[in-house]
Amino acid sequence: MTEVVLLTKEDCELCTRAKGVLARLQPEFGLRLREVALESEEGRSLAAGSGALFPPVLVVDGRPLFYGRLSEKRLRKALASA
């Protein structure tokens, strides 16, 4: 099972969109989703390690993959090759 951590911020339109993309892909790829607030200690640590400039930040199996606008097509391709 693939673990996906989504770093989010309140009132973030891109974060809401990313949640929708992940909800659609979760059953297909067997994703274990976890949402973490970017303002939390864990969120700040993950963001610093990823080099992300702004939310949302997507960390898959401990590796930062995307930040900002999440492309369903690119994520689908990355998950299929993992």
DABEL-V897989 format. One record per residue. N is the residue number from 1. RES is the residue in one small letter. SS is DSSP state (helix for helix, strand for strand, loop for the rest). Layout:
n/res/ss
N/RES/SS
N/RES/SS
//
This chain:
n/res/ss
1/m/loop
2/t/strand
3/e/strand
4/v/strand
5/v/strand
6/l/strand
7/l/strand
8/t/strand
9/k/loop
10/e/loop
11/d/loop
12/c/loop
13/e/helix
14/l/helix
15/c/helix
16/t/helix
17/r/helix
18/a/helix
19/k/helix
20/g/helix
21/v/helix
22/l/helix
23/a/helix
24/r/helix
25/l/helix
26/q/helix
27/p/helix
28/e/helix
29/f/helix
30/g/loop
31/l/strand
32/r/strand
33/l/strand
34/r/strand
35/e/strand
36/v/strand
37/a/strand
38/l/loop
39/e/loop
40/s/loop
41/e/helix
42/e/helix
43/g/helix
44/r/helix
45/s/helix
46/l/helix
47/a/helix
48/a/helix
49/g/helix
50/s/helix
51/g/loop
52/a/loop
53/l/loop
54/f/loop
55/p/loop
56/p/loop
57/v/strand
58/l/strand
59/v/strand
60/v/strand
61/d/loop
62/g/loop
63/r/strand
64/p/strand
65/l/strand
66/f/strand
67/y/strand
68/g/loop
69/r/loop
70/l/loop
71/s/loop
72/e/helix
73/k/helix
74/r/helix
75/l/helix
76/r/helix
77/k/helix
78/a/helix
79/l/helix
80/a/helix
81/s/helix
82/a/loop
//
